[in-house]
Amino acid sequence: MTDKQRLAKVRQARVAYRKTTRGYTPGGVHWRTVDRLLDELERDLARPPVPPLGPIVQGGKSILLEDCTHLTSGLGWPAFDAGFKVGLAVVAPEACVVDDDTSSSQGGDAFYVKGVSGIRYWVAHITAVPRLGTAFRKGQKMTTISADHPRPHVHLAVDARALLGGKHLESHTNYTHGAPTIGQQLAKAGT
């Protein structure tokens, strides 16, 4: 049974038990307990799930396990760096579409992509920019890491405000680790 089906059953149960006439006392301690428990379960099942995001580089870890270590100059979006190898494939962390191909970065090129989850990404320090409107499947190669940076890597800026009620992901600002992971923050926002 899916969470959607479970949620439907919880809502059906609530309607049905409120129709009972014997033993139903809306203000009674047991009924208040049942209401509270059903409310908690309903909220949990109704929350948007954490999108199943993959890595940004071939063979890397899911971006859900990454923490943002700095902010992106000019954008202010939380970001992290990955890959650290010239020519390494940069892959789509989820099904996505290039929605702006007019960007650049200091060392290599850059572009924007929007995922089906609603998250928007800025991918930088790469060799080639896909054309505007290019769609990628999760895990599909989008480009490669450029040699035009003193320390080759892919920079991934993550704009998850659409899933976080308008707030940015928490991030360190000095290239250090320790902020909550992207996955932890998305899960917390869903509760």
C-alpha positions in Angstrom: 0.0 0.0 0.0 1.3 3.5 -0.9 1.4 6.4 1.5 -1.3 8.0 -0.6 -3.5 5.0 -0.1 -2.7 4.9 3.6 -3.7 8.6 3.9 -7.0 7.9 2.2 -7.7 5.1 4.6 -6.9 7.4 7.6 -9.3 10.0 6.3 -12.0 7.4 5.7 -11.6 6.0 9.2 -11.9 9.5 10.7 -15.2 10.1 8.9 -16.5 6.7 9.8 -15.7 6.8 13.5 -17.3 10.3 13.8 -20.5 8.9 12.5 -20.8 6.4 15.4 -23.5 7.0 17.9 -22.7 4.5 20.7 -19.8 5.5 22.9 -18.9 8.5 20.9 -18.1 11.5 23.2 -16.2 14.1 21.2 -14.7 15.6 24.3 -13.9 12.3 25.9 -10.3 11.5 26.7 -10.1 8.4 24.4 -11.7 10.2 21.5 -9.3 13.2 21.9 -6.4 10.7 21.9 -7.7 9.0 18.7 -8.2 12.4 17.1 -4.6 13.5 18.1 -3.1 10.3 16.8 -5.0 10.4 13.5 -4.0 14.1 13.1 -0.3 13.2 13.5 -0.5 10.3 11.1 -2.5 12.4 8.6 0.1 15.2 8.7 3.0 12.7 8.3 1.4 11.0 5.3 0.3 14.2 3.7 3.8 15.8 3.9 5.6 16.1 0.6 8.2 13.3 0.3 11.9 14.0 0.0 12.7 13.7 -3.7 14.9 10.7 -4.5 17.9 12.8 -5.7 21.0 11.2 -7.1 24.6 12.3 -7.4 25.8 15.3 -9.4 28.9 13.4 -10.6 29.1 9.9 -12.0 29.8 7.4 -9.2 29.3 10.1 -6.5 26.9 10.1 -3.6 23.4 11.4 -3.6 23.2 15.1 -3.2 20.8 14.4 -0.3 23.9 13.3 1.7 25.8 16.5 0.9 26.0 19.6 3.1 26.3 23.0 1.7 29.7 24.5 2.5 29.4 28.0 0.9 27.2 30.5 -0.9 27.4 31.1 -4.6 28.8 34.5 -5.4 26.2 36.7 -7.2 23.3 34.2 -6.5 23.5 33.7 -2.7 22.4 30.1 -3.2 23.9 27.5 -0.9 26.4 25.2 -2.7 28.9 22.4 -2.4 31.7 21.2 -4.6 32.2 17.7 -5.9 34.1 15.6 -8.4 37.5 17.1 -8.3 38.7 15.4 -11.5 39.0 16.9 -15.0 36.7 15.2 -17.4 34.5 13.5 -14.8 30.9 13.2 -16.0 28.5 15.6 -14.4 25.1 13.9 -14.2 21.5 14.9 -13.6 20.6 14.4 -9.9 16.9 14.1 -11.0 14.9 14.4 -14.2 15.5 18.0 -15.2 15.4 20.6 -18.0 18.0 23.3 -18.8 16.1 26.5 -18.2 18.9 29.1 -18.6 22.0 28.6 -20.7 23.3 32.1 -20.5 25.5 31.9 -17.4 29.3 31.6 -16.9 31.7 31.0 -14.0 35.2 31.8 -13.0 36.9 28.8 -14.6 34.8 26.9 -17.1 31.2 27.4 -18.0 27.9 27.2 -16.2 24.1 26.7 -16.7 20.8 26.5 -14.8 18.6 23.4 -14.7 15.3 22.9 -13.0 14.4 19.5 -11.6 10.9 17.8 -11.5 11.0 18.3 -7.7 10.9 22.1 -8.1 14.5 22.4 -7.1 16.6 24.7 -9.3 20.4 24.1 -9.7 23.3 26.2 -11.0 26.0 23.8 -12.4 29.4 25.5 -12.8 33.1 24.8 -13.7 32.1 22.5 -16.6 33.2 22.1 -20.2 30.1 22.6 -22.2 26.6 24.0 -21.7 23.6 22.0 -22.9 21.2 23.9 -25.1 18.2 25.7 -23.5 15.3 23.2 -23.1 17.5 20.1 -23.1 15.9 17.5 -20.9 17.8 14.9 -18.9 16.8 11.7 -17.1 18.1 11.1 -13.6 21.7 9.9 -13.9 22.1 11.0 -17.5 25.4 12.8 -18.4 24.9 16.5 -18.8 28.5 17.6 -19.3 32.0 17.1 -17.8 34.2 18.9 -15.3 36.4 21.6 -16.9 40.2 21.9 -16.7 39.8 25.7 -16.7 39.7 26.0 -12.9 42.8 26.0 -10.7 41.1 23.2 -8.6 38.9 21.3 -11.1 35.5 20.4 -9.6 31.8 20.8 -10.3 30.1 23.5 -8.2 26.4 22.8 -7.5 24.3 25.6 -6.2 20.9 24.4 -4.9 17.8 26.6 -4.8 15.3 24.5 -2.8 13.1 27.4 -1.7 10.1 25.9 -3.5 10.3 22.9 -1.1 11.3 24.9 2.0 8.5 27.4 2.2 10.6 30.2 0.6 13.7 29.7 2.8 17.1 28.7 1.6 18.9 25.6 2.7 21.1 26.1 5.7 24.8 26.4 4.7 28.2 27.2 6.0 29.8 30.2 4.3 33.5 29.4 4.7 33.9 26.1 2.7 33.7 24.0 5.8 31.4 21.0 6.5 28.9 20.7 9.3 25.7 22.2 8.1 22.7 19.7 8.0 22.6 17.7 4.9 20.3 18.6 2.0 18.3 15.4 2.7 18.0 16.2 6.4 16.7 19.7 5.7 14.2 18.5 3.1 12.9 15.8 5.4 12.6 18.3 8.3 10.6 20.7 6.0 8.2 17.9 5.2 7.3 17.4 8.9 
